[in-house]
Amino acid sequence: MISQTCLLLTAIVGYALASLAFYQAKVGERVVLDLGAQVVTWKRERDRGVPEFIKHCGPTEKELRCTQFVTKDNQPAQPESNAHIDANGALIIDPMKATDVGQYSDADAKPIETKLPDGSISSVLPPHIQLELKE
């Protein structure tokens, strides 16, 4: 029984890690994070665990979240980042600051579910990118 439980936990952890990519960058570098989809709103969580958002906007949109990361109540995220989303949905951080380290994802993505032959459903989190500081 214990070995079956360990096997199940290993499988779950393996699936969870499959959706996490690691990206290392040095302070001052230009960082391009791309999830391969047309991401409109990026979400990040830095060391404090507070969700922050930035959105790709059209030329006439003037929301604060179009030009910088904001909290869920539309207040500027502190410390600030120099970031924007390009036309293809990639997040550009230029230049990278040590305070940009964190986990980044598509704010609108839902877990990916798969129905298995036995009728059960497995799910995996949507892709995330862990941005780390390269020494």
C-alpha positions as CSV (number, residue, x, y, z in Angstrom):
1,M,0.0,0.0,0.0
2,I,2.8,2.4,0.9
3,S,4.6,1.7,-2.3
4,Q,1.5,2.4,-4.3
5,T,0.9,5.7,-2.5
6,C,4.6,6.7,-3.2
7,L,4.2,5.8,-6.9
8,L,1.0,7.9,-7.1
9,L,2.7,10.9,-5.4
10,T,5.7,10.5,-7.7
11,A,3.4,10.6,-10.8
12,I,1.5,13.6,-9.5
13,V,4.8,15.5,-8.7
14,G,6.1,14.5,-12.2
15,Y,3.0,15.9,-13.9
16,A,3.1,19.1,-11.8
17,L,6.8,19.8,-12.7
18,A,6.2,19.1,-16.3
19,S,4.4,22.5,-16.6
20,L,7.2,24.5,-15.0
21,A,10.1,25.9,-17.0
22,F,13.1,27.6,-15.5
23,Y,14.7,30.7,-17.0
24,Q,17.9,32.2,-15.7
25,A,18.9,35.8,-16.4
26,K,21.5,38.3,-15.2
27,V,20.7,41.7,-13.9
28,G,20.6,44.2,-16.8
29,E,19.8,41.6,-19.4
30,R,16.8,41.7,-21.7
31,V,14.4,38.8,-20.9
32,V,11.8,37.4,-23.2
33,L,9.3,35.0,-21.7
34,D,7.2,33.2,-24.2
35,L,4.5,30.6,-23.5
36,G,3.9,30.0,-27.2
37,A,0.3,31.2,-27.1
38,Q,-1.3,34.6,-27.7
39,V,-1.1,35.6,-24.0
40,V,-3.1,38.8,-23.3
41,T,-2.5,39.1,-19.6
42,W,0.6,37.9,-17.7
43,K,0.5,37.1,-14.0
44,R,3.5,36.9,-11.8
45,E,4.2,36.1,-8.1
46,R,7.4,37.4,-6.6
47,D,8.8,36.5,-3.2
48,R,5.9,38.0,-1.3
49,G,3.4,35.8,-3.1
50,V,1.2,38.7,-4.2
51,P,-0.3,38.2,-7.7
52,E,0.7,41.0,-10.1
53,F,-0.6,41.5,-13.6
54,I,0.4,43.2,-16.9
55,K,-1.8,43.3,-20.0
56,H,-1.2,43.7,-23.8
57,C,-3.3,46.6,-24.9
58,G,-4.2,48.3,-28.1
59,P,-2.9,51.7,-29.1
60,T,-6.0,53.5,-27.7
61,E,-6.1,51.7,-24.3
62,K,-4.6,53.7,-21.5
63,E,-5.0,51.4,-18.4
64,L,-2.2,51.4,-15.9
65,R,-1.8,47.6,-16.3
66,C,-1.0,48.2,-20.0
67,T,2.3,49.7,-19.2
68,Q,3.4,48.1,-15.9
69,F,2.7,45.3,-13.5
70,V,-0.2,46.1,-11.1
71,T,-1.8,44.4,-8.1
72,K,-5.4,43.0,-8.4
73,D,-6.7,46.3,-7.2
74,N,-4.9,48.1,-10.0
75,Q,-2.2,49.7,-7.8
76,P,1.4,49.8,-9.2
77,A,3.4,46.8,-8.2
78,Q,6.4,47.7,-6.0
79,P,9.3,47.6,-6.8
80,E,8.5,48.5,-10.4
81,S,9.7,46.6,-13.5
82,N,10.4,47.7,-17.0
83,A,8.1,45.4,-18.8
84,H,5.6,45.1,-21.7
85,I,3.9,42.4,-23.8
86,D,4.7,42.3,-27.5
87,A,2.1,41.7,-30.3
88,N,2.7,37.9,-30.1
89,G,2.0,37.7,-26.3
90,A,5.6,37.4,-25.2
91,L,6.6,39.3,-22.0
92,I,9.6,41.5,-22.4
93,I,11.5,42.6,-19.3
94,D,14.3,45.1,-20.2
95,P,16.4,45.5,-18.2
96,M,16.0,42.6,-15.8
97,K,16.2,43.6,-12.1
98,A,16.9,41.3,-9.2
99,T,13.4,42.1,-8.0
100,D,11.9,40.6,-11.2
101,V,12.6,37.1,-9.9
102,G,9.4,35.1,-9.6
103,Q,6.9,32.8,-11.2
104,Y,5.2,34.0,-14.4
105,S,2.1,32.5,-16.2
106,D,-0.8,33.3,-18.5
107,A,-3.4,34.9,-16.1
108,D,-6.3,33.5,-18.2
109,A,-5.0,29.9,-18.6
110,K,-7.0,27.1,-17.0
111,P,-5.7,23.7,-15.9
112,I,-5.3,21.2,-18.7
113,E,-7.7,18.2,-18.1
114,T,-7.5,14.8,-19.7
115,K,-10.2,12.1,-19.4
116,L,-8.6,8.7,-18.9
117,P,-9.9,5.4,-20.3
118,D,-11.2,4.4,-16.8
119,G,-13.4,7.5,-16.8
120,S,-11.3,9.4,-14.3
121,I,-9.8,12.9,-15.1
122,S,-6.3,14.0,-14.6
123,S,-5.2,17.6,-14.7
124,V,-2.1,19.6,-14.8
125,L,-1.5,23.2,-14.2
126,P,-1.0,25.4,-17.2
127,P,2.6,26.3,-18.1
128,H,4.6,28.5,-15.7
129,I,8.0,30.0,-16.0
130,Q,10.2,30.4,-13.0
131,L,12.5,33.4,-13.6
132,E,15.7,33.1,-11.6
133,L,18.7,35.2,-11.0
134,K,21.9,34.0,-12.8
135,E,25.0,34.8,-10.9
